Amino acid sequence: MARRPTIAIIGAGFGGIGMAARLLQAGFGDLTVFERGDRVGGVWAANTYPGAACDIPAPLYSFSFAPEPGWSRRYPPQEEIRGYLERTAERLGVLPLVRLGTEVVDARFDDAGRDWVLTLADGGVHRADVLISAAGQLTRPSIPPMPGLADFAGTSFHSATWRHDHDLTGRRVAVVGTGASAIQFVPHVVEQAAHTTLFQREAPHVVPKPDRVYGPRLRTAFRRVPGLLALERLLTYLRLEWRAIGFTRRPELLRVAERMNRQLLTAQVRDPARRAVLTPQGAPGCKRILLSDDYYAALDDPAVEIVTAPITRVLRTGLRTADGADHPADTIIWGTGFTATEFLTPMTVTGASGRELSAAWRHGAEAYLGISVAGFPNFFLLYGPNTNLGHNSIVYMLESQFRYVLGAVRRLTRTGEALDVRPEVQRRFGEWVQGRLAATVWARGCTSWYRTASGRNTQNWPDFTFAYRLRTRRFDASNYTAA
Ligand SMILES: Cc1cc2nc3c(=O)[nH]c(=O)nc-3n(C[C@H](O)[C@H](O)[C@H](O)COP(=O)(O)OP(=O)(O)OC[C@H]3O[C@@H](n4cnc5c(N)ncnc54)[C@H](O)[C@@H]3O)c2cc1C
């Protein structure tokens, strides 16, 4: 390829914005970012529910190449993170390259032209030499298929599509789910609703949130003292990273979270029967460990009922559970998470010789380093299979991927090749990942969004994040065939 390649990126969250910024800095300016939403920010544009905030400290949950001294607190709210992403996209020249409101519905490798042909939801077609998916893992809200869903006469919505026009004041609200989003919005619901019924399948491990306000003096210091913000980032990284030992090697070390959880429960929930219902049973860390100072306190309210019987159907006027009880509700809020394991759907992706990604992934998504899939030349995934974490910042993983993909783009620019990872390299890597996962806390038998219906963990990285950075620090062309 004598000329610089044309590049298409799908998604304008942390992944798409950061990758585009890195490519621009490296001189690859012929790129387009497709975003189906109406603003940039990815999950931080979509999830506007009350209480939404990051649970990794912002100095680390932000780009190392775009440090932000102005965070209001350690765990800032959604709107601050969305604003940061939009500002960063603008400052680094990415914003003009983003086509908002444009969904990619199909991506197909053209064997003859050796480029990618994208079909857009509006029928448009776009061609690019390189295709980078930054479509995220947590963008497709999941509402469990349940009889009677369409019959409900009240208002119902998912936490990722919050109905801000719907006032909860004085209503009977049913909240389904107790995951990372629910524990953030439940205190706000309880404050407004007349009565809250919380449907809990498995009690999560909730531990205190070590939040703190970054006051004006500290923010000025972050701005003025060279290296201070970078030091805060590094210390945060180290404080979180050691926990990888617990998640990936010695789950018994995570018992410390159990102790913290019991103390918090005892301090915030007075009724012993309610405490028992809220006491987690599984291994801490098997499902994400959640941070909150107000979740249990909110559930201590007598206007809250916690239901553990499984929901069997939606009624016109509420929800029915397996014990035959009916639970009236004016509003149902689904805090039921996302279909994370169905990477990239509903988009269809077809590689060389008509190979379909859905077929290649019929036993679960898999990619070499979470980035490359055999048979899909010049196609790179960000935050792809097995690059999610339980203990540290996804942005750190994404930045490792930016560097690796940039290396690949430089290589294919020099040589004009279409790079395709060798199947045996992908297979060996996949075997290593699955072998390692067996020793992790996620293999301790809980149901979680990390695993497919057949039980395969297609989401999580089973090692230290610096081990991932080492593996991805240089593009390893020998593991690829070049056509
Ligand atoms: C509420 C919430 C809180 C979180 N908090 C944290 C945290 O504290 N720390 C942490 O490390 N991680 C957190 N995460 C995980 C989070 O997903 C990642 O940290 C990170 O935001 C992923 O960025 P991304 O760009 O890869 O994906 P996303 O932010 O999901 O962005 C993907 C974008 O791609 C677009 N897209 C997808 N398919 C198409 C298509 N076919 N055509 C066009 N556009 C498309 C989507 O609309 C979306 O805007 C959180 C997730 C959620 C949902």
The ligand as a Tripos MOL2 file, in Angstrom:
@<TRIPOS>MOLECULE
LIG
   53    58     1     0     0
SMALL
NO_CHARGES

@<TRIPOS>ATOM
      1 C1        -22.8060    2.2520   33.4980 C.3       1 LIG1
      2 C2        -21.4220    1.7490   33.2170 C.ar      1 LIG1
      3 C3        -20.3830    2.0710   34.0670 C.ar      1 LIG1
      4 C4        -19.0800    1.6200   33.8130 C.ar      1 LIG1
      5 N1        -18.0880    1.9620   34.6740 N.ar      1 LIG1
      6 C5        -16.8290    1.5590   34.4380 C.ar      1 LIG1
      7 C6        -15.7580    1.9330   35.3120 C.ar      1 LIG1
      8 O1        -15.9500    2.6180   36.2940 O.2       1 LIG1
      9 N2        -14.5210    1.4800   35.0310 N.ar      1 LIG1
     10 C7        -14.2630    0.6900   33.9480 C.ar      1 LIG1
     11 O2        -13.1010    0.3280   33.7410 O.2       1 LIG1
     12 N3        -15.2520    0.3280   33.1090 N.ar      1 LIG1
     13 C8        -16.5200    0.7410   33.3240 C.ar      1 LIG1
     14 N4        -17.5200    0.3730   32.4610 N.ar      1 LIG1
     15 C9        -17.2130   -0.4740   31.2880 C.3       1 LIG1
     16 C10       -17.1750    0.3800   29.9900 C.3       1 LIG1
     17 O3        -17.9040   -0.3200   29.0470 O.3       1 LIG1
     18 C11       -15.7440    0.6320   29.5300 C.3       1 LIG1
     19 O4        -14.9720    1.1830   30.5760 O.3       1 LIG1
     20 C12       -15.5800    1.6130   28.3640 C.3       1 LIG1
     21 O5        -16.4420    2.7000   28.4960 O.3       1 LIG1
     22 C13       -15.7500    0.9480   27.0510 C.3       1 LIG1
     23 O6        -15.5390    1.8680   26.0260 O.3       1 LIG1
     24 P1        -15.7640    1.4200   24.5200 P.3       1 LIG1
     25 O7        -15.4720    2.6250   23.6860 O.co2     1 LIG1
     26 O8        -15.0190    0.1910   24.2460 O.co2     1 LIG1
     27 O9        -17.2960    1.0260   24.4230 O.3       1 LIG1
     28 P2        -18.6180    1.8580   24.6500 P.3       1 LIG1
     29 O10       -18.4380    2.9500   25.6050 O.co2     1 LIG1
     30 O11       -19.6500    0.8250   24.9200 O.co2     1 LIG1
     31 O12       -18.8850    2.5230   23.2270 O.3       1 LIG1
     32 C14       -19.2320    1.7650   22.1090 C.3       1 LIG1
     33 C15       -19.9620    2.6630   21.1290 C.3       1 LIG1
     34 O13       -20.1290    1.9500   19.9160 O.3       1 LIG1
     35 C16       -21.3840    2.2950   19.3520 C.3       1 LIG1
     36 N5        -21.7620    1.2150   18.4440 N.ar      1 LIG1
     37 C17       -21.8720   -0.1040   18.7310 C.ar      1 LIG1
     38 N6        -22.2130   -0.8000   17.6280 N.ar      1 LIG1
     39 C18       -22.3130    0.1150   16.6200 C.ar      1 LIG1
     40 C19       -22.6450    0.0150   15.2310 C.ar      1 LIG1
     41 N7        -22.9180   -1.1670   14.6690 N.pl3     1 LIG1
     42 N8        -22.6520    1.1480   14.4980 N.ar      1 LIG1
     43 C20       -22.3500    2.3560   15.0530 C.ar      1 LIG1
     44 N9        -22.0540    2.5080   16.3720 N.ar      1 LIG1
     45 C21       -22.0390    1.3980   17.1280 C.ar      1 LIG1
     46 C22       -22.2870    2.3920   20.5620 C.3       1 LIG1
     47 O14       -23.4180    3.1940   20.2870 O.3       1 LIG1
     48 C23       -21.3510    3.0250   21.6020 C.3       1 LIG1
     49 O15       -21.4840    4.4240   21.6120 O.3       1 LIG1
     50 C24       -18.8250    0.8100   32.6880 C.ar      1 LIG1
     51 C25       -19.8880    0.4460   31.8630 C.ar      1 LIG1
     52 C26       -21.1710    0.9070   32.1060 C.ar      1 LIG1
     53 C27       -22.2900    0.5060   31.1970 C.3       1 LIG1
@<TRIPOS>BOND
     1     1     2 1
     2     2     3 ar
     3     2    52 ar
     4     3     4 ar
     5     4     5 ar
     6     4    50 ar
     7     5     6 ar
     8     6     7 ar
     9     6    13 1
    10     7     8 2
    11     7     9 ar
    12     9    10 ar
    13    10    11 2
    14    10    12 ar
    15    12    13 ar
    16    13    14 ar
    17    14    15 1
    18    14    50 ar
    19    15    16 1
    20    16    17 1
    21    16    18 1
    22    18    19 1
    23    18    20 1
    24    20    21 1
    25    20    22 1
    26    22    23 1
    27    23    24 1
    28    24    25 2
    29    24    26 1
    30    24    27 1
    31    27    28 1
    32    28    29 2
    33    28    30 1
    34    28    31 1
    35    31    32 1
    36    32    33 1
    37    33    34 1
    38    33    48 1
    39    34    35 1
    40    35    36 1
    41    35    46 1
    42    36    37 ar
    43    36    45 ar
    44    37    38 ar
    45    38    39 ar
    46    39    40 ar
    47    39    45 ar
    48    40    41 1
    49    40    42 ar
    50    42    43 ar
    51    43    44 ar
    52    44    45 ar
    53    46    47 1
    54    46    48 1
    55    48    49 1
    56    50    51 ar
    57    51    52 ar
    58    52    53 1
@<TRIPOS>SUBSTRUCTURE
     1 LIG1         1 GROUP 0 **** ****
